[in-house]
Amino acid sequence: MNNRLKILRAERDWSQADLADRLGVSRQTVNALETGRYDPSLPLAFKIARVFGQPIEAIFLED
């Protein structure tokens, strides 16, 4: 699954650690999400959508 996390994070000038703190996950988890090595659980996907104020479909894209 592709996503726009890196772009959205960069638009806000947040580091991976900043986003991780907001989500309550590790920086390594954010890195794995951004590189496509990890697909988020549904609760985490909803949390990410809330942090960015966007619908899940605007962040996570089908391959």
All heavy atoms as an XYZ file, in Angstrom:
506
protein
N       0.846     -1.177      0.000
C       0.000      0.000      0.000
C       0.892      1.241      0.000
O       1.813      1.360      0.801
C      -0.878     -0.021      1.260
C      -1.728      1.187      1.413
S      -2.734      1.235      2.908
C      -3.573     -0.321      2.837
N       0.605      2.132     -0.928
C       1.340      3.393     -0.984
C       0.662      4.409     -0.073
O      -0.520      4.278      0.250
C       1.364      3.930     -2.413
C       2.135      3.027     -3.337
O       3.184      2.513     -2.976
N       1.622      2.811     -4.533
N       1.430      5.420      0.331
C       0.847      6.452      1.177
C       1.543      7.782      0.942
O       2.599      7.839      0.309
C       0.908      6.043      2.653
C       2.315      5.920      3.164
O       3.028      6.906      3.276
N       2.747      4.707      3.465
N       0.942      8.825      1.461
C       1.466     10.191      1.319
C       2.057     10.713      2.628
O       2.201     11.918      2.806
C       0.323     11.108      0.872
C      -0.280     10.723     -0.464
C      -1.410     11.642     -0.899
N      -0.964     13.024     -0.923
C      -1.528     13.999     -0.220
N      -2.559     13.778      0.549
N      -1.059     15.225     -0.286
N       2.410      9.822      3.542
C       2.878     10.257      4.861
C       4.090     11.180      4.787
O       4.130     12.213      5.451
C       3.216      9.049      5.733
C       2.040      8.301      6.330
C       2.540      7.110      7.129
C       1.206      9.210      7.191
N       5.077     10.804      4.004
C       6.296     11.612      3.929
C       5.989     13.017      3.419
O       6.505     14.006      3.947
C       7.328     10.919      3.039
C       8.671     11.570      3.061
C       9.697     10.741      2.320
C      11.074     11.339      2.444
N      12.083     10.488      1.812
N       5.129     13.107      2.417
C       4.754     14.409      1.846
C       3.993     15.245      2.872
O       4.308     16.426      3.089
C       3.899     14.217      0.577
C       4.732     13.553     -0.512
C       3.297     15.524      0.094
C       3.915     12.960     -1.643
N       3.002     14.630      3.505
C       2.205     15.352      4.506
C       3.065     15.802      5.683
O       2.900     16.916      6.196
C       1.059     14.465      4.997
C      -0.004     14.136      3.945
C      -0.921     13.037      4.450
C      -0.786     15.381      3.564
N       3.976     14.951      6.085
C       4.875     15.287      7.203
C       5.788     16.447      6.806
O       5.979     17.407      7.576
C       5.688     14.038      7.566
C       6.590     14.188      8.741
C       7.252     12.868      9.099
N       8.010     12.261      8.028
C       9.217     12.664      7.631
N       9.791     13.690      8.219
N       9.846     12.045      6.655
N       6.320     16.395      5.580
C       7.222     17.459      5.108
C       6.493     18.793      4.988
O       7.073     19.851      5.287
C       7.834     17.061      3.775
N       5.229     18.768      4.558
C       4.452     20.009      4.448
C       4.318     20.711      5.795
O       4.171     21.934      5.845
C       3.057     19.701      3.908
C       3.032     19.322      2.448
C       1.661     18.881      1.968
O       0.726     18.729      2.788
O       1.524     18.686      0.746
N       4.367     19.936      6.864
C       4.227     20.500      8.212
C       5.586     20.701      8.893
O       5.649     21.126     10.032
C       3.342     19.584      9.054
C       1.891     19.665      8.609
C       1.136     18.407      8.949
N      -0.265     18.501      8.543
C      -0.687     18.305      7.289
N       0.165     18.010      6.334
N      -1.969     18.408      7.003
N       6.650     20.345      8.174
C       8.012     20.463      8.701
C       8.184     19.629      9.970
O       8.813     20.060     10.927
C       8.374     21.927      8.953
C       9.885     22.131      9.034
O      10.631     21.367      8.391
O      10.312     23.046      9.765
N       7.598     18.426      9.971
C       7.727     17.502     11.095
C       8.773     16.460     10.774
O       8.847     15.970      9.645
C       6.418     16.762     11.367
C       5.274     17.584     11.845
C       5.318     18.874     12.292
C       3.906     17.184     11.919
N       4.050     19.287     12.645
C       3.174     18.274     12.428
C       3.230     16.013     11.608
C       1.797     18.213     12.631
C       1.857     15.964     11.810
C       1.150     17.044     12.321
N       9.554     16.097     11.748
C      10.472     14.975     11.594
C       9.687     13.679     11.785
O       8.532     13.695     12.229
C      11.596     15.056     12.634
O      11.054     14.841     13.935
N      10.323     12.567     11.476
C       9.677     11.282     11.741
C       9.398     11.136     13.238
O       8.359     10.614     13.627
C      10.543     10.127     11.249
C      10.556      9.987      9.745
C      11.358      8.792      9.280
O      12.161      8.222     10.015
N      11.136      8.407      8.032
N      10.307     11.621     14.058
C      10.122     11.549     15.509
C       8.932     12.401     15.955
O       8.172     11.996     16.849
C      11.394     11.983     16.231
N       8.754     13.573     15.343
C       7.602     14.430     15.672
C       6.294     13.703     15.388
O       5.380     13.690     16.214
C       7.627     15.733     14.855
C       8.768     16.662     15.222
O       9.240     16.610     16.376
O       9.187     17.439     14.338
N       6.212     13.100     14.201
C       4.995     12.377     13.844
C       4.798     11.173     14.754
O       3.690     10.911     15.213
C       5.037     11.940     12.377
C       3.829     11.144     11.881
C       2.532     11.910     12.120
C       3.997     10.784     10.417
N       5.867     10.474     15.051
C       5.780      9.313     15.935
C       5.223      9.715     17.300
O       4.367      9.013     17.854
C       7.158      8.663     16.083
N       5.688     10.826     17.830
C       5.183     11.312     19.125
C       3.686     11.611     19.056
O       2.940     11.281     19.978
C       5.938     12.572     19.564
C       7.355     12.296     20.018
O       7.682     11.120     20.297
O       8.134     13.259     20.094
N       3.250     12.225     17.983
C       1.831     12.551     17.824
C       0.966     11.297     17.703
O      -0.200     11.310     18.090
C       1.636     13.436     16.600
C       2.109     14.865     16.804
C       2.037     15.650     15.484
N       2.148     17.077     15.681
C       3.276     17.739     15.875
N       4.416     17.090     15.931
N       3.277     19.048     16.035
N       1.554     10.246     17.143
C       0.804      9.005     16.931
C       0.949      8.001     18.076
O       0.200      7.033     18.149
C       1.266      8.329     15.633
C       1.013      9.094     14.343
C       1.670      8.386     13.173
C      -0.473      9.282     14.115
N       1.940      8.220     18.928
C       2.186      7.274     20.013
C       2.841      5.986     19.537
O       2.582      4.909     20.074
N       3.678      6.106     18.496
C       4.423      4.959     17.973
C       5.904      5.323     17.928
O       6.278      6.461     18.206
C       3.921      4.553     16.563
C       2.454      4.152     16.593
C       4.147      5.655     15.538
N       6.729      4.369     17.548
C       8.163      4.637     17.452
C       8.496      5.316     16.126
O       7.730      5.237     15.154
C       8.960      3.333     17.560
O       8.761      2.539     16.407
N       9.642      5.970     16.085
C      10.112      6.577     14.841
C      10.324      5.494     13.784
O      10.079      5.699     12.590
C      11.410      7.351     15.084
C      11.862      8.123     13.839
C      13.338      8.439     13.821
N      14.184      7.279     13.976
C      14.474      6.395     12.998
N      13.945      6.513     11.805
N      15.275      5.373     13.224
N      10.763      4.315     14.221
C      10.980      3.209     13.292
C       9.671      2.791     12.622
O       9.662      2.420     11.445
C      11.618      2.013     14.014
C      13.054      2.258     14.416
C      13.195      2.988     15.762
O      12.222      3.417     16.370
N      14.433      3.119     16.223
N       8.565      2.867     13.361
C       7.257      2.543     12.783
C       6.898      3.551     11.699
O       6.431      3.174     10.619
C       6.173      2.509     13.873
O       6.480      1.471     14.797
C       4.792      2.284     13.276
N       7.140      4.824     11.963
C       6.866      5.856     10.952
C       7.723      5.611      9.724
O       7.237      5.672      8.585
C       7.091      7.279     11.521
C       7.016      8.327     10.416
C       6.083      7.583     12.620
N       8.977      5.289      9.917
C       9.863      4.998      8.794
C       9.346      3.806      7.995
O       9.312      3.846      6.758
C      11.287      4.748      9.291
C      12.231      4.479      8.152
O      12.414      3.334      7.743
N      12.844      5.531      7.640
N       8.940      2.748      8.664
C       8.432      1.556      7.981
C       7.145      1.869      7.219
O       6.929      1.352      6.111
C       8.206      0.431      8.984
N       6.295      2.714      7.785
C       5.074      3.129      7.087
C       5.419      3.911      5.824
O       4.863      3.659      4.751
C       4.204      3.996      8.001
C       3.474      3.296      9.131
C       2.968      4.317     10.142
C       2.317      2.476      8.585
N       6.328      4.868      5.949
C       6.684      5.724      4.816
C       7.332      4.945      3.683
O       7.136      5.277      2.515
C       7.626      6.838      5.265
C       6.953      7.902      6.086
C       7.850      9.068      6.434
O       9.052      9.039      6.105
O       7.333     10.007      7.051
N       8.099      3.932      4.009
C       8.806      3.159      2.981
C       7.982      1.985      2.464
O       8.437      1.249      1.595
C      10.158      2.650      3.513
O       9.930      1.845      4.671
C      11.094      3.810      3.833
N       6.776      1.804      2.996
C       5.910      0.744      2.524
C       6.229     -0.635      3.051
O       5.711     -1.640      2.559
N       7.083     -0.717      4.063
C       7.428     -2.013      4.654
C       6.413     -2.458      5.695
O       6.461     -3.581      6.169
C       8.821     -1.962      5.295
C       9.940     -1.864      4.265
C      11.304     -1.826      4.917
N      11.469     -0.497      5.534
C      11.926     -0.287      6.754
N      12.282     -1.278      7.517
N      12.016      0.936      7.219
N       5.482     -1.574      6.042
C       4.494     -1.871      7.076
C       3.183     -1.187      6.732
O       3.164     -0.001      6.407
C       5.032     -1.379      8.437
C       4.065     -1.488      9.589
C       3.684     -2.720     10.090
C       3.542     -0.343     10.185
C       2.790     -2.813     11.154
C       2.656     -0.425     11.251
C       2.288     -1.663     11.726
O       1.409     -1.758     12.773
N       2.100     -1.947      6.756
C       0.762     -1.380      6.584
C       0.163     -1.174      7.972
O       0.226     -2.078      8.811
C      -0.132     -2.320      5.771
C       0.281     -2.392      4.308
O       0.872     -1.429      3.807
O      -0.013     -3.426      3.678
N      -0.427     -0.012      8.212
C      -0.946      0.275      9.548
C      -2.197     -0.542      9.875
O      -2.943     -0.937      8.984
C      -1.284      1.756      9.484
C      -1.650      1.969      8.050
C      -0.720      1.070      7.270
N      -2.395     -0.760     11.148
C      -3.662     -1.338     11.600
C      -4.748     -0.304     11.334
O      -4.470      0.889     11.121
C      -3.593     -1.642     13.098
O      -3.461     -0.427     13.829
N      -5.977     -0.733     11.356
C      -7.077      0.198     11.134
C      -7.117      1.307     12.191
O      -7.252      2.492     11.836
C      -8.403     -0.555     11.066
C      -9.594      0.220     10.535
C      -9.307      0.858      9.180
C     -10.804     -0.695     10.451
N      -6.952      0.975     13.492
C      -6.928      2.067     14.480
C      -5.792      3.063     14.229
O      -5.989      4.271     14.380
C      -6.741      1.340     15.814
C      -7.307     -0.029     15.584
C      -6.961     -0.346     14.148
N      -4.617      2.583     13.825
C      -3.506      3.495     13.549
C      -3.807      4.331     12.307
O      -3.511      5.532     12.281
C      -2.195      2.728     13.378
C      -0.959      3.576     13.082
C      -0.744      4.669     14.126
C       0.279      2.685     12.959
N      -4.400      3.742     11.293
C      -4.760      4.502     10.089
C      -5.734      5.630     10.431
O      -5.595      6.752      9.935
C      -5.355      3.565      9.040
N      -6.715      5.346     11.297
C      -7.651      6.391     11.725
C      -6.922      7.485     12.509
O      -7.212      8.674     12.341
C      -8.783      5.802     12.568
C      -9.932      5.291     11.753
C     -10.112      3.933     11.557
C     -10.843      6.169     11.179
C     -11.176      3.458     10.801
C     -11.914      5.707     10.428
C     -12.074      4.345     10.237
N      -5.992      7.088     13.347
C      -5.236      8.071     14.135
C      -4.404      8.967     13.210
O      -4.347     10.190     13.384
C      -4.327      7.344     15.130
C      -3.690      8.263     16.155
C      -2.782      7.511     17.098
C      -3.579      6.873     18.203
N      -2.716      6.354     19.289
N      -3.777      8.360     12.204
C      -2.987      9.129     11.240
C      -3.899     10.123     10.506
O      -3.542     11.294     10.343
C      -2.280      8.182     10.244
C      -1.181      7.397     10.965
C      -1.702      8.956      9.058
C      -0.633      6.208     10.181
N      -5.062      9.669     10.095
C      -6.008     10.547      9.398
C      -6.409     11.725     10.277
O      -6.492     12.865      9.811
C      -7.229      9.739      8.969
N      -6.646     11.462     11.560
C      -7.010     12.545     12.489
C      -5.867     13.536     12.654
O      -6.088     14.756     12.657
C      -7.399     11.976     13.852
C      -8.838     11.517     13.925
C      -9.285     11.261     15.358
N      -8.428     10.342     16.106
C      -8.537      9.017     16.088
N      -9.462      8.434     15.365
N      -7.724      8.268     16.802
N      -4.639     13.045     12.785
C      -3.476     13.930     12.974
C      -3.332     14.880     11.789
O      -3.031     16.061     11.968
C      -2.185     13.097     13.188
C      -0.938     13.934     12.981
C      -2.169     12.479     14.574
N      -3.577     14.365     10.577
C      -3.423     15.195      9.380
C      -4.722     15.879      8.964
O      -4.725     16.686      8.033
C      -2.863     14.366      8.226
C      -1.408     14.011      8.404
C      -1.024     12.698      8.611
C      -0.431     14.986      8.385
C       0.307     12.364      8.780
C       0.906     14.670      8.556
C       1.268     13.354      8.757
N      -5.833     15.565      9.626
C      -7.101     16.200      9.297
C      -7.590     15.860      7.903
O      -8.174     16.718      7.227
N      -7.326     14.631      7.469
C      -7.730     14.201      6.140
C      -8.370     12.824      6.221
O      -8.088     12.061      7.148
C      -6.520     14.137      5.206
C      -5.867     15.474      4.980
C      -4.862     15.439      3.844
O      -4.789     14.482      3.097
N      -4.094     16.494      3.731
N      -9.192     12.475      5.240
C      -9.750     11.123      5.231
C      -8.661     10.091      4.949
O      -7.657     10.395      4.288
C     -10.784     11.158      4.099
C     -10.488     12.374      3.305
C      -9.690     13.304      4.153
N      -8.864      8.900      5.443
C      -7.889      7.820      5.235
C      -7.567      7.660      3.749
O      -6.403      7.479      3.376
C      -8.419      6.498      5.829
C      -8.426      6.585      7.359
C      -7.592      5.306      5.371
C      -9.072      5.402      8.052
N      -8.592      7.744      2.904
C      -8.400      7.538      1.464
C      -7.490      8.590      0.826
O      -6.935      8.356     -0.248
C      -9.748      7.554      0.727
C     -10.706      6.498      1.178
C     -11.539      6.931      2.394
O     -11.517      8.119      2.768
O     -12.200      6.061      2.978
N      -7.350      9.741      1.453
C      -6.471     10.787      0.929
C      -5.016     10.547      1.333
O      -4.117     11.176      0.778
C      -6.932     12.146      1.430
N      -4.797      9.650      2.282
C      -3.440      9.380      2.779
C      -2.912      8.047      2.257
O      -1.775      7.950      1.813
C      -3.428      9.399      4.315
C      -3.862     10.765      4.829
C      -2.038      9.027      4.845
C      -4.108     10.834      6.317
N      -3.756      7.038      2.290
C      -3.353      5.693      1.885
C      -3.969      5.362      0.533
O      -5.179      5.491      0.349
C      -3.777      4.668      2.943
C      -3.090      4.899      4.248
C      -3.715      5.601      5.256
C      -1.796      4.450      4.477
C      -3.078      5.842      6.457
C      -1.147      4.691      5.666
C      -1.797      5.386      6.668
N      -3.119      4.951     -0.390
C      -3.526      4.722     -1.776
C      -3.328      3.258     -2.146
O      -2.338      2.640     -1.742
C      -2.693      5.604     -2.715
C      -2.499      7.054     -2.254
C      -1.423      7.733     -3.062
C      -3.808      7.791     -2.347
N      -4.252      2.726     -2.927
C      -4.092      1.354     -3.393
C      -2.928      1.286     -4.370
O      -2.659      2.231     -5.089
C      -5.368      0.880     -4.087
C      -6.551      0.741     -3.143
C      -7.750      0.154     -3.850
O      -7.637     -0.984     -4.319
O      -8.753      0.861     -3.918
N      -2.274      0.133     -4.387
C      -1.118     -0.057     -5.300
C      -1.499      0.049     -6.735
O      -2.510     -0.114     -7.221
C      -0.460     -1.407     -5.049
C       0.269     -1.428     -3.719
O       0.698     -0.370     -3.250
O       0.413     -2.532     -3.152
